[in-house]
Amino acid sequence: MPDRTESESRKLLRRLRDTLAEPGAGQERLDRITHLIADSMRSQVCSIYLFRDDETLELCATEGLKPESVHKTRMRLGEGLVGRVAKTSTPINTANAPAEKGFRYMPETGEEIYSSFLGVPIQRLGEKLGVLVVQSKQARLFSDDEVYALEVVAMVLAEMTELGAFIGEGEALSALHQQPVLYRGATGQEGAAEGRVWLHEPRVVITNPVGDDPKKERARLKEAVDQLRFSVDAMLTMTDGQDKEQSQVLEAYRMFANSRGWMRRMEEDIARGLSAEAAVEKEQSAARARLESVPDPYLRDRLHDLDDLSNRLLRILTGQGADTGAEMPENPILVARNIGPAELLDYGRKLSGIVLEEGSVGSHAAVVARALAIPLVIHAERITTEALNGDAILVDGDQGVVHLRPEETVAAAFRDKIAMQAEAQSRYASLRDLPATAKCGTTVALLMNAGLMADLPSLVGSGAEGVGLFRTELQFLIRAHVPKRGELAEIYAGVLDAAHGKRVVFRTLDIGSDKVLPYMKRVEEPNPAMGWRAIRVALDKPGVMRMQLQALLRAAKGRPLSVMFPFIAEFDEFRAARQMLLDEVKRERQLGHQLPGALEIGAMLETPSLAYAPDAFFELADFVSIGGNDLKQFFFAADRENEQVRRRYDMLNASFLTFIRRIVERCGEARTDLSFCGEDAGRPIEALCLAALGLRTLSMRPASIGPVKHLIRRIDLTELRGVIDRECASGVTNVRAGVMGWLSKQDI
């Protein structure tokens, strides 16, 4: 780029900085800026459009268009050329704007006399803030240097908007990070919490977007990049190839850190007048914009890597590390793009809730959140760009909703909900030592799900009669290396100690799908939930499974042991896994080690195919546990990670209940113990119906045991079974309405 253009660009940015430094309200500043840009770029028109809400742009300032159109002219996202720039986050440069596809004529602006149009997005780290436009009567394309210069100016405007430089009257000029915002995400873990935002990675604030001395800024950038490269190399040396997935990520970091193109683009930004940190963030914003339009998961991961690397570089340049010195507020609600299980466990029970932009119901974070009984909402898009440390926040894990900076009426209603839940739990406490015996005399065993030693105190407090599912994968997920057999044996022995003789069902390693071990090579699969996971991994790679089985056998120390294999789809898989365990029993006996006093070997029924297994399967299995979450998604072909379909199908669908009834019958015929484990087991109405169909053991999160027991003790399950039978016989698709109608007439 010629020196003259560079000089003009720097001159424009300096004038812009000086203009922003002058006193005045937001509208005055915007008016001065549009005049300044039009004059510097020798165009007749400069206009600034800002978002007044997520879907609507408003003309907030102009030089050249009719003044009376300011704050009157509005357009929807995607509407007209301005709306298209905002929607696609890419510039539009045309010599003949009226001839462009999608052009929208705004008669109130008087823009019909202007032919040339250049519009660039005003955005910051993927957050759309508005559009900056220049126009001229002469039919010409703006040069590449002019486009670039306007993009640099737009970037500075985005930073200054973030810092509150353009606050004024109206929605479009309202202060950022102060308005109430509602996020509709998805449920990762049920529960409700009120608290204050605690950002896992606090936002880096750039207060000096314009650089006076390009040579000095380039030197700062080079020094920071050298430091970044050194730290990445050091981390790679520490992994020493032992953690393959982490090594792959760090190799991607190293590739970007050594990318000449990345460095060149940032140096060009500095040459045009940006500070070193503003140049980094400009490239980061461009990567975020590309991220939105890339469907390929591998490329998306690489852009995420670049985004993370940019954050590291910004923290080096600004000195704003993850530890800002801020004190964690009371009742902290963790807000993050995503978070690993080990990091989440470091926070532990200090957290009142968790909100993630990414994640899934089967992710590491969701597994840990369930183990810690912390409300979790996932898919709260862009909350990390809006939330500030200390902001008031409400997390409704039941509905998958987050209220950031809620209005008092919303907060009051939410507090009422939390108070009602707390009052109900205190009422249920009186039932803790009573059995879940229905009016008809049927008793249902209520067990709890667990995954951490920290869960075990709930065994007493909740009134659970045992642990129906102990998830063993957490001990693998939170480590950078495969845990040693002795470590696992000690953990499992501690679990049995804490259970004080109550039954604990250990589910063997359920990895794959969204639960990928840090040290296990990721296998890219189009549908991982139905791919290489759980027992399939264990049988193909038996080394880890054998080690885990040995640890379980040694942990028992003569006590009864219950082992359950996950995701069994056919009899042969169970037979092979069972034989593997029996082989380890034989080996332990030969080594002279103490064996369990009794050994139960069971399977999780999570695929419809297993319900139709030969009679020999049900006769060989000591117990079967229906994994309701997976079984329901496979029965209805409705991916539980897909928000468009996961709530579409109800467990009280007559076809699904008929299917459950058949499983109950088959286990009854073989005299095989049967339980139901999953979210629906902890929902009182669903739990009642399961019990009415013949399930005598239900396993759920500890907080659900009280409500389920309360309802079971007030109902005649024989009568409810009759209601369900009549509803199904009548041909209805779903029995919920009939069941609820019957319940409304009961004395509960």
Residue pairs with C-beta under 8 A, 6 or more apart in sequence:
1 145
1 148
1 268
1 271
1 272
2 145
5 145
5 149
6 271
6 272
8 40
8 149
9 145
9 148
9 149
9 152
9 271
9 272
9 273
10 214
10 271
10 272
10 273
11 40
12 36
12 37
12 40
12 41
12 149
12 153
12 273
13 152
13 153
13 156
13 210
13 272
13 273
13 274
14 210
14 212
14 273
15 36
15 40
16 33
16 36
16 37
16 153
16 156
16 210
17 156
17 209
17 210
19 29
19 32
19 33
19 36
20 29
20 33
20 160
20 165
22 29
22 32
24 32
25 167
25 168
26 165
26 166
26 167
26 168
26 173
27 60
27 61
27 166
27 168
27 169
27 173
29 165
29 166
30 48
30 60
30 61
30 166
30 168
31 61
31 63
33 46
33 48
33 61
33 157
34 46
34 47
34 48
34 61
34 62
34 63
35 46
35 63
37 43
37 46
37 63
37 132
37 134
37 150
37 153
38 44
38 45
38 46
38 63
38 64
38 134
41 134
41 146
41 149
41 150
42 136
43 64
43 116
43 134
43 135
43 136
44 64
44 114
44 135
44 136
44 137
45 62
45 63
45 64
45 65
45 111
45 114
45 133
45 134
45 135
45 136
46 62
46 63
46 64
46 132
46 133
46 134
46 135
47 59
47 61
47 62
47 63
47 64
47 65
47 132
47 133
47 134
47 135
48 59
48 60
48 61
48 62
48 122
48 130
48 131
48 132
48 133
48 157
49 57
49 58
49 59
49 60
49 75
49 82
49 86
49 130
49 131
49 132
49 133
50 57
50 58
50 60
50 122
50 129
50 130
50 161
50 166
50 172
50 173
51 57
51 58
51 86
51 128
51 129
51 130
51 172
52 58
52 74
52 170
52 171
52 172
53 171
54 77
55 76
55 77
56 74
56 75
56 76
56 77
57 74
57 75
57 76
57 77
57 82
57 83
57 86
57 130
57 131
58 71
58 73
58 74
58 170
58 171
58 172
59 65
59 69
59 70
59 71
59 72
59 73
59 74
59 109
60 70
60 71
60 130
60 166
60 172
60 173
61 70
62 69
62 70
62 109
64 114
64 135
65 109
65 110
65 111
66 108
66 109
66 110
68 108
69 106
69 108
69 109
69 110
71 170
71 172
72 108
73 106
73 108
73 109
75 82
75 83
75 104
75 106
76 83
77 83
77 86
77 87
78 84
78 86
78 87
79 102
79 104
80 102
80 103
80 104
80 106
81 92
81 94
81 97
81 100
81 102
81 103
81 104
81 117
81 119
82 119
82 131
82 133
83 104
84 92
84 102
85 91
85 92
85 119
85 120
85 121
85 131
86 121
86 128
86 130
86 131
88 293
89 121
89 123
89 128
89 289
89 292
90 121
90 289
91 118
91 119
91 120
91 121
91 147
91 150
91 151
92 100
92 117
92 118
92 119
93 117
93 118
93 141
93 142
93 147
94 100
94 116
94 117
94 118
94 141
95 115
95 116
95 139
95 140
95 141
96 115
96 116
96 139
97 103
97 114
97 115
97 116
97 117
97 135
98 105
98 112
98 115
100 117
105 111
105 112
111 135
113 137
114 135
114 136
114 137
115 135
115 136
115 137
115 138
115 139
116 135
116 136
116 137
116 138
116 139
116 140
116 141
116 142
117 133
117 135
118 133
118 134
118 135
118 142
118 146
118 147
118 150
119 131
119 132
119 133
120 131
120 132
120 147
120 150
120 151
120 154
121 128
121 130
121 131
121 132
121 154
121 289
122 128
122 129
122 130
122 131
122 132
122 154
122 157
122 158
122 161
123 129
123 154
123 158
123 285
123 289
124 155
124 158
124 159
124 161
124 162
124 281
124 285
124 385
125 281
125 284
125 285
125 288
125 385
126 285
126 288
126 289
126 291
126 292
126 382
126 385
127 382
127 385
127 386
129 157
129 158
129 161
130 157
130 161
132 150
132 153
132 154
132 157
134 142
134 150
142 150
148 268
148 272
149 272
151 282
152 269
152 272
152 273
152 274
152 282
155 209
155 274
155 278
155 281
155 282
155 285
156 209
156 210
156 274
156 278
158 285
159 206
159 209
159 278
159 281
160 166
160 209
161 176
162 176
162 205
163 205
163 207
164 175
164 176
166 173
167 173
167 174
167 175
176 386
177 386
177 387
177 388
177 391
178 405
179 405
180 403
180 404
180 405
180 406
180 407
180 410
181 383
181 386
181 403
181 404
181 405
182 401
182 402
182 403
182 404
183 355
183 377
183 380
183 381
183 383
183 401
183 402
183 403
183 404
184 400
184 401
185 355
185 377
185 378
185 379
185 380
185 381
185 400
185 401
185 402
186 361
186 377
186 378
186 379
186 400
186 643
186 646
187 361
187 376
187 377
187 378
187 397
187 398
187 399
187 400
188 354
188 356
188 359
188 360
188 361
188 363
188 365
188 366
188 369
188 376
188 377
188 378
188 397
189 354
189 366
189 369
189 370
189 373
189 374
189 375
189 376
189 397
190 375
190 397
190 398
190 679
190 701
191 353
191 373
191 374
191 375
191 397
191 398
191 703
192 375
192 394
192 395
192 396
192 397
192 398
192 414
192 417
192 418
192 421
193 331
193 333
193 352
193 353
193 374
193 375
193 394
193 395
193 397
193 418
194 331
194 352
194 392
194 393
194 394
194 395
194 411
194 414
194 415
194 418
195 329
195 330
195 331
195 332
195 333
195 352
195 353
195 393
195 395
196 329
196 330
196 331
196 332
196 333
196 389
196 390
196 391
196 392
196 393
197 329
197 332
197 333
197 335
197 387
197 388
197 389
197 390
197 391
197 392
197 393
197 404
198 328
198 329
198 332
198 333
198 334
198 335
198 351
198 389
199 335
199 336
199 384
199 387
199 388
199 389
200 334
200 335
200 336
200 337
200 339
200 343
201 311
201 322
201 336
201 337
201 384
202 320
202 322
202 324
202 326
202 389
203 384
203 385
203 388
204 277
204 281
204 311
204 314
204 315
204 318
204 320
205 318
205 320
206 275
206 277
206 278
206 281
206 314
206 318
208 275
208 277
208 278
209 274
209 275
209 277
209 278
210 273
210 274
210 275
210 278
211 217
211 270
211 273
211 274
211 275
211 276
211 278
214 270
214 271
214 273
217 270
217 274
217 275
217 276
217 279
218 267
218 270
218 276
220 276
220 317
221 263
221 266
221 267
221 270
221 276
221 279
221 280
221 317
224 276
224 313
224 316
224 317
225 257
225 263
225 313
227 316
228 257
228 309
228 312
228 313
228 316
229 254
229 257
229 258
231 312
232 250
232 253
232 254
232 257
233 254
235 250
236 247
236 250
236 251
236 254
239 246
239 247
239 250
239 480
241 247
242 480
242 481
242 519
243 480
243 481
243 518
243 519
244 519
244 520
244 521
245 516
245 518
245 519
245 520
245 521
245 522
246 480
246 518
246 519
249 305
252 301
252 302
252 305
253 305
253 308
253 309
256 262
256 305
256 306
256 309
257 309
262 283
262 306
265 283
266 276
266 279
266 280
266 282
266 283
267 279
269 278
269 279
269 282
269 283
270 276
270 279
274 282
276 317
277 314
277 317
277 318
280 310
280 313
280 314
280 317
281 310
281 314
283 310
284 306
284 307
284 310
284 311
284 314
287 303
287 306
287 307
287 310
288 303
288 307
290 303
291 300
291 303
291 304
291 307
294 300
294 303
297 524
298 524
314 320
315 321
315 322
324 389
326 389
326 390
328 350
329 389
329 390
331 352
332 350
332 351
332 352
333 351
333 352
333 353
333 354
333 355
333 393
333 395
334 344
334 347
334 351
334 353
334 354
334 355
335 355
335 356
335 383
335 384
335 387
335 393
336 354
336 355
336 356
336 357
336 384
337 356
337 357
337 358
337 384
338 356
338 357
338 358
338 359
338 365
339 354
339 356
339 365
340 364
340 365
340 518
341 364
341 365
341 367
341 368
341 474
341 477
341 478
342 477
342 478
342 479
344 354
344 364
344 365
344 368
344 369
345 368
345 452
345 478
348 372
348 454
349 372
349 374
349 454
351 372
351 374
352 374
352 375
352 395
353 374
353 375
353 376
353 377
353 393
353 395
353 397
354 365
354 369
354 374
354 375
354 376
354 377
354 395
355 376
355 377
355 380
355 383
355 393
355 395
355 402
356 365
356 376
356 377
356 378
356 379
356 380
357 379
357 380
357 381
357 382
357 383
357 384
358 378
358 379
359 365
359 366
359 376
359 378
359 379
360 366
360 378
360 514
360 641
361 378
361 629
361 640
361 641
361 646
362 513
362 514
362 515
362 529
362 640
362 641
363 378
363 514
363 515
364 477
364 514
364 515
365 376
365 378
366 376
366 378
367 451
367 471
367 473
367 474
367 477
367 515
368 451
368 452
368 474
368 478
369 375
369 376
370 376
370 449
370 451
370 701
371 450
371 451
371 452
371 454
371 455
371 471
371 474
372 452
372 454
372 455
373 455
373 458
373 701
373 702
373 703
375 395
375 396
375 397
376 395
376 397
377 395
377 396
377 397
377 400
377 401
377 402
378 400
379 400
379 643
380 402
383 402
383 404
386 404
387 393
387 404
391 404
391 405
392 404
392 405
392 406
392 411
393 402
393 403
393 404
393 405
393 406
394 402
394 403
394 406
394 410
394 411
394 414
395 402
396 402
396 403
396 414
396 417
403 410
403 411
403 414
406 414
424 706
424 707
425 703
425 706
427 706
427 710
428 705
428 706
428 707
428 709
428 710
429 706
431 463
431 706
431 709
431 710
431 713
432 461
432 462
432 463
432 706
433 463
434 463
434 709
434 713
435 443
436 443
436 444
436 445
436 446
436 708
436 709
436 712
436 713
437 443
437 444
437 712
437 713
438 444
438 691
438 712
438 713
438 715
438 716
438 717
439 713
439 714
439 715
439 716
439 717
440 716
440 717
440 718
440 719
442 691
442 696
442 717
442 718
443 696
444 691
444 695
444 696
444 697
444 698
444 712
445 465
445 466
445 675
445 696
445 697
445 698
446 463
446 464
446 465
446 698
446 699
446 700
446 705
446 708
446 709
447 464
447 465
447 466
447 467
447 468
447 469
447 503
447 505
447 675
447 697
447 698
447 699
447 700
448 455
448 458
448 459
448 462
448 464
448 466
448 467
448 468
448 699
448 700
448 701
448 702
448 705
449 467
449 468
449 469
449 470
449 471
449 677
449 699
449 700
449 701
450 456
450 458
450 459
450 467
450 469
450 470
450 471
450 495
451 470
451 471
451 472
451 473
451 474
452 474
453 491
453 494
453 495
453 498
455 702
456 467
456 495
456 498
456 499
457 498
458 464
458 702
459 466
459 467
459 498
459 499
459 500
459 502
459 702
461 702
462 702
462 703
462 705
462 706
463 705
463 706
463 709
464 502
464 702
464 705
465 502
465 503
466 499
466 502
466 503
466 504
466 505
467 495
467 499
467 502
467 503
467 504
467 505
467 699
468 505
468 625
468 675
468 677
468 697
468 698
468 699
468 700
469 505
469 507
469 564
469 625
469 677
469 699
470 495
470 504
470 505
470 506
470 507
471 507
471 510
472 492
472 506
472 507
472 508
472 509
472 510
472 548
473 509
473 510
473 511
473 515
475 483
475 487
475 488
475 491
476 482
476 483
476 509
476 511
476 517
477 515
477 517
477 518
479 518
479 519
480 518
480 519
481 519
482 517
482 519
482 544
482 547
485 547
485 550
485 551
485 554
486 551
488 547
488 548
488 551
488 552
488 555
489 550
489 551
489 552
489 554
489 555
490 555
491 555
492 506
492 551
492 552
492 555
493 554
493 555
493 556
493 557
495 504
495 506
495 555
496 504
496 555
496 556
496 557
496 559
501 559
503 560
503 562
504 562
505 562
505 563
505 564
505 600
505 602
505 623
505 625
505 699
506 552
506 561
506 562
506 563
506 564
507 564
507 565
507 566
507 604
508 535
508 538
508 545
508 548
508 549
508 563
508 564
508 565
508 566
508 577
509 534
509 537
509 538
509 544
509 545
509 548
510 533
510 534
510 566
510 567
511 517
511 520
511 533
511 534
511 537
512 523
512 528
512 531
512 532
512 533
512 534
512 536
512 537
513 528
513 529
513 531
513 533
514 528
514 529
514 641
515 533
516 522
523 531
523 532
525 531
525 532
527 639
529 630
529 633
529 639
529 640
529 641
530 634
532 540
533 567
534 566
534 567
535 565
535 566
535 567
535 568
535 573
535 577
536 567
536 573
538 544
538 545
538 565
538 577
539 545
539 573
539 576
539 577
542 580
545 577
545 580
546 580
546 584
549 563
549 580
549 581
549 584
550 584
550 587
550 588
552 561
552 563
553 561
553 584
553 585
553 588
553 593
553 595
553 596
554 588
554 593
554 594
555 561
556 594
556 595
556 596
556 597
557 594
558 594
558 595
558 596
558 597
559 596
559 597
560 596
560 597
560 598
560 599
560 600
561 596
561 598
561 599
561 600
562 600
562 602
562 622
562 623
563 581
563 599
563 600
563 601
563 602
564 601
564 602
564 603
564 604
564 623
564 625
565 573
565 574
565 577
565 578
565 601
565 602
565 603
565 604
566 604
566 606
566 627
567 604
567 606
567 607
567 627
567 630
568 574
568 577
568 603
568 604
568 605
568 606
568 607
568 610
569 607
569 609
569 610
570 609
570 610
570 613
571 613
571 614
571 616
571 617
574 603
574 617
574 620
574 621
575 620
578 601
578 620
581 599
581 601
585 595
585 599
588 595
589 595
600 622
600 623
601 621
601 622
602 621
602 622
602 623
602 624
602 625
602 673
603 610
603 617
603 621
603 624
603 625
604 624
604 625
604 626
604 627
604 677
605 611
605 624
605 625
605 626
605 627
605 631
605 663
606 626
606 627
606 629
606 630
606 631
606 634
607 630
607 631
607 634
608 631
608 634
608 635
608 659
610 617
611 659
611 662
611 663
611 666
615 666
615 669
615 670
618 624
618 666
618 667
618 669
618 670
618 672
619 670
619 672
621 672
622 672
622 673
623 672
623 673
623 674
623 675
624 663
624 667
624 672
624 673
624 674
624 675
625 674
625 675
625 676
625 677
625 699
626 660
626 663
626 674
626 675
626 676
626 677
626 678
626 695
627 677
627 678
628 651
628 676
628 677
628 678
628 679
628 680
628 681
629 640
629 678
629 679
630 640
631 678
632 638
632 640
632 649
632 651
632 656
632 678
632 680
633 639
633 640
633 646
635 656
635 659
636 648
636 649
636 653
636 656
638 645
638 646
638 648
638 649
639 645
639 646
640 646
649 656
650 656
650 734
650 736
651 657
651 680
651 686
651 689
652 685
652 686
652 689
652 734
652 735
652 736
652 739
653 733
653 734
654 727
654 728
654 732
654 733
654 734
654 735
655 733
657 689
657 693
657 724
657 728
657 735
658 728
660 676
660 690
660 693
660 695
661 693
661 694
663 674
664 674
664 693
664 694
664 695
665 694
667 673
667 674
668 674
668 694
673 697
674 695
674 696
674 697
675 695
675 696
675 697
675 698
675 699
676 690
676 695
676 697
676 698
676 699
677 698
677 699
677 700
678 700
680 686
680 687
680 690
681 687
681 690
681 698
681 699
681 700
681 704
681 708
682 698
682 700
682 701
682 703
682 704
682 705
682 708
683 704
684 704
684 707
684 708
684 710
684 711
685 711
685 736
685 739
685 740
685 743
687 698
687 700
687 704
687 708
687 711
687 712
688 708
688 711
688 712
688 715
688 717
688 720
688 739
689 720
689 724
689 735
689 739
690 698
691 698
691 712
691 717
692 717
692 718
692 720
692 721
692 724
693 721
693 724
698 708
700 708
711 748
714 746
714 747
714 748
715 743
715 746
715 748
719 742
720 739
720 742
723 735
723 738
723 739
723 742
724 735
724 738
724 739
726 738
727 735
727 738
727 739
728 735
732 738
